[in-house]
Amino acid sequence: MQKRDLLFGFLLFVLLVGYFFLMKAANLYENFNLRFVNVIFYLGVTWLAIRKFYKDRPKSEFNYISGLLAGFRPALIGVVLFAGFQMIYLNIDTHLMDSIAERAPMGDVLNPFTSTLYLLFEGIAVGLIGSYLTMRVVDHNQIKDEEYEERL
């Protein structure tokens, strides 16, 4: 874990919390379909993290595993922080927790802890998939076509 992972992870956390409070201010925070906008934040932060990783190591071997991890580590940090924030928030805002439980297929077994686990696993999956997709784009854009063909 490096300083840049923490920096980009904290950036993701701030974006997710900021978006949450923006939706709360607009009284849209109970519209759970808007959570898919978070993917934009995941992709943006992972793109920045992978690109920074690539620029810091221009001469070294840059492979898919190292690039994938460079994008996934900040996503993991951001989603863990955001899940912790949501656990605290859902314990305070019982109206939101009741609204989530009312709409969720799990219903009765849903509580702040299980909601947080769901959010955590969803964020990890999005971070992993987003890092892979972003890695492909950054890798393709950073190297010349003939070099790219040689690496395949």
Helices and strands as residue ranges (DSSP letters): H 3-25, G 32-37, H 38-56, H 64-92, H 94-103, G 107-109, H 112-142, H 145-151
